[in-house]
Amino acid sequence: NMPIARFATLLVVTGFLSTVGHLGASAFGALDDDLVALDIVSKIHTDRSLTARASSDFGHIVEAAPNGVFHPVSPADIAALIRFSLYQQTPFTVAPRGKGHSSRGQALAPGGIVVDMPSLGRGDHGHRVNVSIDGMYVDVGGEQLWFDVLHATLKHGLTPRVWTDYLRITVGGTLSNAGIGGQVFRHGPQISNVRELDVVTGTGDMITCSPGNNSDLFYGALGGLGQFGVITRARVGLERAPKRVKWVRLAYTDVHQFTADQELLISNGAGFDYVEGQVQLNRTLTEGRRSSSFFSAAELARLTELALGTGSSAVYYIEGAMYYDDGSASTVDRKLEALLEELSFVPGFAFVRDASYVQFLDRVGQEEQKLRSAGAWDVPHPWLNLFVPRSRIHDFAAGVFDGVLRGTRPVGLILMYPMNRDRWDDRMTTVTPDEDVFYAVGLLRSAVAAGDLERLERENEAVLGLCDRAGIGCKQYLPHHASQDGWRRHFGAKWDRVAALKARRIATRGSKWTCF
């Protein structure tokens, strides 16, 4: 008999990011027939090699060993495991895990059971990606990787509208947060493009939900940080897929011109199909590596001279993409040229590449292979992602890039790009600043040398402290809070609705909030 730790909580999450939902013990009778028939305990593996792999995540900051790893064959197995936990005098912790891409230990189950979500796509149940050409949607298992969804839909000449920058993460994981990338300004986040879900709730119920059916669970689960259950299937809308991309980077040394042009681009319905931005601090140019998956060595040298010559604390890049296919190939260059004439980047610092649609979408996957080869992938990632109101973005940039981070040489990326709030559905749980335009800022840095992790953590705390003191009104994306008060402030006006839904869908007698 394997040891199963008994806890006062049941952790119900999606495979990408988990959060804590507190459940009290409930009075259950003998195990029902389906629990016996599904033989739940036999699917729990306690091999040290398996539990060791499930003891850490992409962040490599928190480590916590589970007592076992559960290999479900179907969503019914996950539901049965949760009910099995609830049958105990004190429920044990259950943490579904996809690729383990959480950064603060949210996908871990200390002393409990980790659910190996990719097991759903193996065996007789097979590849859980089904495309409807007539309906223009794809039904996809929550454990599936977006990379595999891309290739399955492209076989039919179709594609989802919105992509995260990295594709080798799970569908259920990104939908539990929002799923953001350069297409969000036009189509909204990934959660705004979902038509239907299957969710296993914290009470072990399997529920299909949509805007017209169990809508409270549908809107709660999308962006709900796993608080309302495990997403086991999503119906995602599709559009016709382009074949190729004009991939552009434009350099700026003035943050005001940089943000003005970004905001112009996201208001232009006929311009780029993708808009993001990066901030490269001076020392990363002058002392960083001399190679890039986008820039040539000669182009990096020119950018270094630009940074040194202007005395700017950073060089800013707008990254844009214009999709095209055979029918628009003859006009795409003229369209791009006309668009660039409207912008105020540093003259001579527009860089254009032509790539296939797949090459462009999988650009971070290609970079991953280089980082793995250099031993710079499986390192601590103390990432900090924020949504910053448009009205305060320059205050934020001055305080962070010219202040907290000035003179640093981070390994990794700093992202900064605007989004249109009217493309987000406020009925969903994700929280954004209450302005028509807000910025996603990602400090996606890696700790590669001794002392880096502690320094980066201090800098993150300084950034958050600056936002609080200056009243900037930032909201964390992929949030991590250690107290109920932190979560209450995070959700703001949505707190009461989230707490009420949680109580209806998950909580049992005696449950209480302490933290997510």
Residue pairs with C-beta under 8 A, 6 or more apart in sequence:
2 41
2 44
2 46
2 67
2 68
3 67
4 67
4 68
4 88
4 92
4 112
4 113
5 67
5 92
5 93
5 111
5 112
6 88
6 89
6 90
6 91
6 92
7 90
7 91
7 92
7 93
7 111
7 112
8 22
8 23
8 24
8 25
8 90
8 91
9 20
9 21
9 22
9 23
9 91
9 93
10 21
10 22
10 23
10 82
10 85
10 86
10 91
10 92
10 93
10 94
10 202
11 18
11 19
11 20
11 21
11 93
11 94
11 95
11 109
11 112
12 18
12 21
12 82
12 94
12 96
12 201
12 202
12 226
12 227
12 228
12 229
12 230
12 506
13 19
13 95
13 96
13 106
13 107
13 176
13 225
13 226
13 230
14 96
14 98
14 142
14 170
14 172
14 173
14 175
14 176
14 226
14 230
14 231
15 96
15 97
15 98
15 99
15 100
15 107
15 115
15 117
15 118
15 142
15 143
15 170
15 172
15 173
16 98
16 99
16 101
16 102
16 107
16 169
16 170
16 172
16 173
16 174
16 176
16 177
17 101
17 102
17 106
17 107
17 173
17 176
17 177
17 225
17 226
17 478
18 95
18 96
18 97
18 102
18 106
18 107
18 108
18 226
19 106
19 225
19 226
19 227
19 516
20 514
20 515
20 516
21 202
21 226
21 227
21 502
21 506
21 507
21 516
22 507
22 511
22 512
22 513
22 514
23 86
23 91
23 202
23 506
23 507
23 508
23 511
24 507
24 508
24 509
24 510
24 511
24 512
25 88
25 89
25 90
25 91
25 508
25 510
26 86
26 508
26 509
28 86
28 87
31 84
31 87
32 83
34 76
34 80
35 80
35 83
35 84
35 87
38 76
38 77
38 80
40 70
40 77
40 80
40 81
40 84
41 84
43 70
43 71
43 72
43 73
43 77
44 68
44 69
44 70
44 113
45 68
45 69
45 70
45 71
46 67
46 68
46 69
47 69
50 69
51 65
51 66
51 67
51 68
51 69
51 114
52 65
54 65
54 66
54 69
54 97
54 100
54 108
54 109
54 114
54 116
55 63
55 64
55 65
55 66
55 108
56 62
56 63
56 100
56 108
57 100
57 101
57 102
57 103
57 105
57 106
57 107
57 108
58 99
58 100
58 101
58 102
58 103
58 381
59 102
59 103
59 104
59 105
59 380
59 381
59 382
59 383
60 378
60 379
60 380
60 381
61 103
61 104
61 105
61 380
61 381
61 382
61 453
62 104
62 105
62 108
63 105
63 108
64 105
64 108
64 109
64 110
64 111
65 110
65 111
66 93
66 95
66 108
66 109
66 110
66 111
66 112
66 113
66 114
67 111
67 112
67 113
68 113
68 114
69 113
69 114
69 115
69 116
70 77
70 78
70 81
70 94
70 113
70 114
70 115
70 116
71 116
71 119
72 78
72 81
72 115
72 116
72 117
72 119
72 120
73 119
73 120
73 123
73 124
73 125
74 120
74 125
75 120
75 198
75 200
75 206
75 230
75 232
75 233
76 206
78 96
78 115
78 200
78 230
78 232
79 200
79 204
79 205
79 206
80 204
81 94
81 113
81 115
81 204
82 94
82 200
82 201
82 202
82 203
82 204
83 203
83 204
85 91
85 92
85 94
85 113
86 203
86 204
86 508
92 111
92 112
92 113
93 109
93 110
93 111
93 112
93 113
94 109
94 112
94 113
94 115
95 107
95 108
95 109
95 112
95 113
95 114
95 115
96 107
96 114
96 115
96 117
96 172
96 226
96 230
97 107
97 114
97 115
97 116
97 117
98 107
98 117
98 118
98 142
98 143
98 145
98 169
98 170
98 172
98 173
99 145
99 168
99 169
99 170
99 173
100 107
101 107
101 169
101 170
101 173
102 108
103 381
103 382
103 383
103 478
103 480
104 480
106 480
107 114
108 114
115 230
117 142
117 143
117 170
117 172
118 143
119 143
120 128
120 141
120 142
120 143
120 232
121 127
121 128
121 141
121 143
121 144
127 148
127 152
128 139
128 140
128 141
128 143
128 144
128 233
129 138
129 139
129 140
129 141
129 144
129 148
129 149
129 152
129 153
130 138
130 139
130 140
131 137
131 138
131 152
131 153
131 155
131 156
131 158
131 238
132 138
132 139
133 156
133 158
136 158
136 237
136 238
136 239
137 195
137 235
137 236
137 237
137 238
138 149
138 152
138 153
138 158
138 160
138 235
138 236
138 238
139 233
139 234
139 235
140 149
140 171
140 233
140 234
140 235
140 236
141 171
141 172
141 232
141 233
142 170
142 171
142 172
142 173
142 175
142 198
142 230
142 231
142 232
142 233
142 234
143 170
143 171
143 172
143 232
144 170
144 171
145 167
145 168
145 169
145 170
145 171
146 160
146 163
146 164
146 167
146 168
146 169
146 170
146 171
146 174
147 167
147 168
147 362
147 365
149 160
149 171
149 236
150 159
150 160
150 163
150 167
150 358
150 361
150 362
151 358
153 159
153 160
153 238
153 241
154 241
154 357
154 358
157 240
157 241
158 238
158 239
158 240
158 241
159 238
159 239
159 240
159 241
159 242
159 357
160 190
160 193
160 236
160 237
160 238
160 239
161 183
161 186
161 187
161 193
161 237
161 238
161 239
162 179
162 180
162 181
162 183
162 184
162 187
162 188
162 189
162 190
162 192
162 193
163 181
163 182
163 183
163 190
163 361
164 174
164 179
164 180
164 181
164 190
165 181
165 182
165 276
165 363
165 364
166 364
166 365
166 368
167 361
167 362
167 364
167 365
168 365
168 368
171 231
171 234
171 236
172 230
172 231
172 232
172 234
174 190
175 190
175 191
175 194
175 197
175 221
175 222
175 223
175 231
175 234
176 221
176 222
176 223
176 224
176 225
176 226
176 231
177 223
177 225
177 430
177 477
177 478
178 189
178 190
178 191
178 223
178 428
178 430
178 477
179 189
179 190
179 191
180 189
180 190
180 419
180 440
180 477
181 274
181 276
182 274
182 275
182 276
182 319
182 320
182 321
182 417
183 273
183 274
184 419
184 423
185 265
185 266
185 275
185 418
185 419
185 420
185 423
186 266
186 269
186 273
186 420
186 423
187 193
187 423
188 423
188 424
188 425
189 223
189 423
189 424
189 430
190 236
191 222
191 223
191 425
191 428
191 430
192 423
192 424
192 425
192 428
193 236
193 237
194 222
194 234
194 235
194 236
194 237
195 210
195 211
195 235
195 236
195 237
196 208
196 209
196 210
196 218
196 233
196 234
196 235
197 208
197 209
197 210
197 217
197 218
197 221
197 222
197 231
197 233
197 234
197 235
198 206
198 207
198 208
198 209
198 231
198 232
198 233
198 234
199 206
199 207
199 209
199 217
199 221
199 228
199 229
199 230
199 231
199 232
200 206
200 207
200 229
200 230
200 232
201 207
201 217
201 228
201 229
201 505
201 506
202 228
202 229
202 505
202 506
202 507
203 505
203 506
203 508
206 232
207 214
207 217
207 229
208 214
209 215
209 217
209 218
209 221
210 218
210 235
211 218
211 219
216 501
216 504
216 505
217 228
217 229
217 501
217 505
219 425
219 427
219 428
219 429
220 227
220 228
220 428
220 429
220 498
220 501
220 502
220 505
221 228
221 229
221 231
221 429
222 425
222 428
222 429
222 430
223 428
223 429
223 430
224 428
224 429
224 498
225 429
225 479
225 516
227 429
227 498
227 502
227 506
227 516
228 501
228 502
228 505
228 506
229 505
229 506
241 357
242 273
242 323
242 324
242 325
242 357
243 324
243 325
243 326
243 356
243 357
244 323
244 324
244 325
244 329
244 354
244 355
244 356
244 357
245 321
245 322
245 323
245 324
245 354
245 355
245 356
245 357
245 359
245 360
246 321
246 322
246 324
246 332
246 333
246 336
246 352
246 353
246 354
247 294
247 319
247 320
247 321
247 352
247 353
247 354
247 355
247 360
248 272
248 318
248 319
248 320
248 321
248 322
248 336
248 340
248 350
248 351
248 352
248 353
249 294
249 295
249 317
249 318
249 319
249 320
249 350
249 351
250 261
250 317
250 318
250 320
250 340
250 343
250 345
250 349
250 350
250 351
251 303
251 306
251 315
251 316
251 317
251 345
251 346
251 349
251 350
251 351
252 258
252 261
252 315
252 316
252 317
252 318
252 344
252 345
252 346
253 306
253 307
253 310
253 312
253 315
253 316
253 346
254 312
254 316
255 314
255 316
255 394
255 397
255 401
256 394
257 344
257 345
258 277
258 316
258 318
259 393
259 394
259 418
259 439
260 344
261 318
261 343
261 344
261 345
262 275
262 277
262 318
262 417
262 418
263 390
263 418
263 437
264 342
264 343
265 271
265 272
265 275
265 318
265 320
265 343
266 275
266 418
266 419
266 420
266 437
267 420
268 339
271 320
271 322
271 339
272 320
272 321
272 322
272 339
273 321
273 322
273 323
274 319
274 320
274 321
274 323
275 318
275 319
275 320
275 417
275 418
276 318
276 319
276 320
276 415
276 417
277 316
277 317
277 318
277 319
277 415
277 416
277 417
278 316
278 317
278 319
278 413
278 414
278 415
278 416
279 314
279 315
279 316
279 397
279 401
279 414
279 415
279 416
280 303
280 307
280 314
280 315
280 316
280 317
280 414
281 313
281 314
281 401
281 405
281 406
281 408
281 409
281 410
281 414
282 307
282 308
282 312
282 313
282 314
282 315
283 407
283 408
283 409
284 409
284 410
285 300
285 303
285 304
285 307
285 315
286 304
286 307
286 308
287 409
288 409
290 297
290 300
291 297
291 300
292 300
293 363
293 366
293 367
293 370
294 351
294 353
294 363
295 303
295 351
299 351
302 349
303 315
303 349
306 315
306 346
306 349
307 314
307 315
313 401
313 402
313 406
314 401
316 416
318 343
318 345
321 360
322 332
322 335
322 336
322 339
323 357
324 332
328 335
336 352
340 350
359 366
368 377
371 377
372 378
376 411
376 446
376 448
379 446
379 447
379 448
380 446
380 447
380 452
380 453
381 412
381 444
381 445
381 446
381 447
382 445
382 447
382 453
382 456
382 457
382 460
383 442
383 443
383 444
383 445
383 478
384 442
384 443
384 460
384 463
384 464
384 476
385 440
385 441
385 442
385 443
385 444
385 476
385 477
385 478
386 440
386 441
386 442
386 463
386 467
386 474
386 475
386 476
386 477
387 431
387 432
387 433
387 438
387 439
387 440
387 441
387 474
387 475
387 476
387 477
388 396
388 433
388 438
388 439
388 440
388 441
388 467
388 472
388 473
388 474
389 433
389 434
389 435
389 438
389 439
389 472
389 473
389 474
390 418
390 435
390 436
390 437
390 438
390 439
391 435
392 470
392 472
392 473
393 416
393 439
395 470
395 472
396 439
396 441
396 466
396 467
396 472
396 474
397 416
399 466
399 470
400 463
400 466
403 466
404 459
404 462
404 463
404 466
405 459
408 459
410 443
410 445
410 456
411 445
411 446
411 448
411 452
412 443
412 444
412 445
412 446
413 442
413 444
413 445
414 441
414 442
414 443
414 444
414 445
415 440
415 441
415 442
415 444
416 439
416 440
416 441
416 442
417 439
417 440
418 437
418 438
418 439
418 440
419 437
419 438
419 439
419 440
420 436
420 437
421 432
421 433
421 434
421 435
421 436
421 437
421 438
422 436
424 430
424 432
429 494
429 498
430 477
431 475
431 490
431 491
431 492
431 494
432 438
432 475
433 473
433 474
433 475
440 477
443 459
443 460
443 463
445 456
446 452
447 453
447 456
464 474
466 472
467 473
467 474
475 490
476 490
479 490
479 516
481 487
481 490
481 515
481 516
482 515
483 514
483 515
484 513
484 514
484 515
486 515
487 495
487 513
487 515
487 516
488 495
491 498
499 513
503 511
